[in-house]
Amino acid sequence: MNELGMIVNLRKPEAVNMAKNLLEWANENNCRFLLPKQEASALTTAGLDDEKWLKTVKLAIVIGGDGTFLRAARFIMGTDIILHGINLGHLGFLASSRPDGAIKDLENILNDNFNVIERRVLRCVLYHDDSQLYKIYALNDVVLSTSSIARLLHIEIRFNDEFFCVLPADGVIISSPTGSTAYALSAGGPMIPPHVNAILLAPLCAHTLYSRPLVGSEDDRITLIARGSSRDLMLTQDGQLVYEVLPGDRIEIRLSRTKKIRTVNLPDKNFLDIVREKLGWGE
């Protein structure tokens, strides 16, 4: 493998600089980076239109943080492209490679010295009066909440069409295993390794004493229905895209059976290594 795709957070000067450095390195090391039109224009080099890029690239380097990685995941959703992230953000669970180790990691990738993790994604369908409004896929999570500050919601929760409870809370997070180390972690949820096929429900500031995060199986379907009359409800996809929700709308969420995101797993960067590094586990 001597051709790699490249996706860059063009709003970060340090990401742009790293991209330029890697392009120079590639020219000297029998490697070629393929860039989408937007990145190519910003870096003043040749690029491919999106459709051709998606058909040509087998593995892509993502330069930025986890937010850039999530954007890249949406871009390549439905393809077999493998993603590897170089972290220029904060925590960096998805974009796990450090800038000072980027060249070494690229050499491992070019020498096929890596494994591939297949990450399950969430399939979320929003219904209004039994008519489908949106079908979305999320690598990390979907969140039902309100745009008002300190506004209590009452959310009916069903598992596989069976009534579970009406949860009084500021909102609720439904997370994939990959997303368990993101927003759901700050809400008190457990960390789930990406190879474990599970779905996680984590309440946001629940107004109860009994509410706890709940883990379901890969076959479980979770349904959320916002009760009451609040008109400022929103469904957030991976913390980046927002959809309007009306009272009574039904949101059905499960792990997708067809779509996955494939990521690089380098020899010294498995899930436990990253947990120890990023969270200081055991220190």
N, C-alpha and C positions, 0 to 999 in steps of 0.2 A: 504494500500500500504506500504510494508516494503522492497521492492526491487527497487533500483534506478540504472540507468546507470550512468557512469561517463566518461566525455571526458576532457582531461587536455592539456594545452599548456606546453609541456615538455621542451620547451626552456626557460621557466621562472622559476627560482629556487623558487620564492615565490608561484607559482602555484603548483609546485610539493610538497612543504612543506604543503600547505593547503590541498592538496589531501591526504597526509599521515595523517594529523590531523583528517580529516573527516573519513578516514578508521578506525582510532582508536575509534573515537566517535561512529561510526556505530556499532562496535563490542560490545560497552557498552550499546547500546540503541535499541537492537532488530531490527537492520536495516542491510541491505546487499547491497553493491555496486557491480554492474557488470561492468567489464572493458573490452574494446577491447584489443586484444593481445599487441598492441604497448604500451598502457598505463600500462597494467599489467606487462609487462617485465620491464619497467622503475621503477615501484613501487614495484617490487619483490613480486607480488601476483598472484593468479590464474586469468586467463582471458578467454574470449570466442573468437572464430574466428568471423570475421566481419559479416558473413551471419547469424550465430546463434545469435549474439548480436542484430542485427537488428530485428530478429524475436521474441526475448525474451523480450527486454526492452520496457516498456510502457512510462516511463518518465526518462529523463537524465539530470544530472547536468553538466554544462559546466564551467570549471574553467579556466579563462584567461581574455581576453578582447573581444571586438566586433569582432576582426579578428578571434579569436578562435571560436566564436559563428557562424560566417559565414561559417567557415570550417565545423563545426558540422552540420549546416543546409544542406550543400551539401551532407554530409555523410548520413543523414537520409531522404533526399528528396524522396518522394514517399511512405513513411511509415506514420503511425499515431503517431509516437513517439512525446511526448511533451518535449520541451526544457526549461531549466531554467538556466540562466547565473549568475555566481559569478564574479564580475568585478575586475580584477587586472590590468586593462589597464588604459586608460585615461578617455574619456568622458563616455562611457558605457551606450548607449541607449538600446542596446539589452541585454547585460550582466548587468542587473540593480541592482542585489543584492550586497551589500557591504560586504567585508570580516568580519567586526565586527558584522554584523547582519546575517551571513550565517546560524548559528545554529537555530536561531529563525525562519528564512525562511524555513529551512528544516523541522522543526517541523510542521509548517503550512501545508507544502506539504504532509508530512506523515499522517497528520490528515485530508487530503482532504479539507483544508481551503484555497481554491484558485479557480479562474476561468481560463478559457482557451481562449486565443486570437488566432483566425485563421488569419494568415498573408498571403495575396496574394503575389505571386511571379511573376516575369517577365518571359515570354517565348520569347526567342530571336532565330531567325533562320537566318543564314548567307548564302546567295546564291552567287554563281559565275557562270555567264552565265546561269542562271536559274537552275543550279544544286545545290542542298542543300549540303553545306559543313559541317555545324555544327548546332546542336540544343542545346541550353544551357538554364539553368534556374538560375535566380539571385534573391536572397532575397532583396538586396538593389538596385542595379543599374547596367546598362551597359553604357560604355562610349566609344564613337568614338573620337579618337584624333590622334595625330602624335607623334612619338618619337623624332622628331626634336624640338629644343628650338625655340620658337617664330616663328613657321611656320604656316602661315595662311592656313586654309582649306576652301573649298566651299562645303557645305553639302546640297544636295537637301533633302527637308523634305516633306513627303506626309502623309496626314491623311486619312485613309480608301481609299487609291488609288487616292485620290484627291490631286493635286499639291497644296502645301501651300507656300513654298518659297525656295530660295537658300540662305542659311545662311553663311555669311563669319565670321568665328570664329576660335578659337584655338581648338574647339571641341564641343561636345554636350553630355549632360547627359540625359539618360532616366531612370527614377526612379519609384520604387513602393512607396506606402505610407510609408512603413517601411524605405526605403532609403531616404525619404524626410528630415530626420534629419542627414544625412550623407554628402556625397560630394555635393549633390544638395543644401544643406543649405548654404554651403560656396560660392556657385555660385549665391546666392540671391534668391533661390527658397523658396516657402512657406512650413511650417510644416503641414503635413497631418496626422491626427490620423490614426492608423493602421486599425480601423474598417471602414474607408471610402474607398470605392472601386474606386480608381482613378489611373491615370497614369500621370506622370509629365515629361515635357520636359524643361530642363534648359540649355541654351547656356553657353559655357565657353568662357569668354573674347570675346564677339561678337564685330565685327568691324562695328557696326551700332549704331544709336541713338534710334532705335525703338524696338530693340529686348528685350523681357521680357520672364520670365518663363511662361509656358502655361500648364494648367491642363486639361486632357481629361477624359472621362468616362471609366468605366470598359469594355465597348464594343469597344472602339477605338483601332485602329491598327496604329502604327506610323512606317513609312518606312524611312530609311536613305540611301542615295546614295552619296558616295564621288565622287565629280567631280574633274576634273583636272588630273594631271599626277604624283602626289606624290606617291612614292613607300615605304614610311615609316609609313603607316597607321596601327593603331591597335585598336582592340576592347577589352576592359577590362571588365571582369566579377567580380563584387563585389570587385573591387580593388585588386584582387589576381591572377586571371588567364587571360592570354593574348592570343589573336588570331590575326593572320595576316589578313589584309584587303587590297585588291587591288582596284585601281580606277575602278569605275563602279559596284563594288560588291553591292548587295542589302541586307539590314539588316531590317528584319521585327520584330517588338516588340509589344507585347500586354500583358495584364495580363493573366496568365494561367487560364484555366477553370477547370483544374483537379488537379493541385498541389498546396499545401499550406504548410506553416510551422506553427505548433501549439506551442504556448509559454505560460508559466505560467503568470498569472496576480494575484499578491498577493493583499490582502486587502488595503495596504497602498502604493501601487506602480503602480497606473494606469498611463496612458499617461500624464495627466496634472501634476500629482505629479512629474514624472520624468523630465518634461520640467522645472518645477519650481526649482527642485534640481540641474539639470545639467546646465541649462542656466541662473539661477538666475532671472527667470522671475518675474517681479514686485518688485525686490529689489532695 
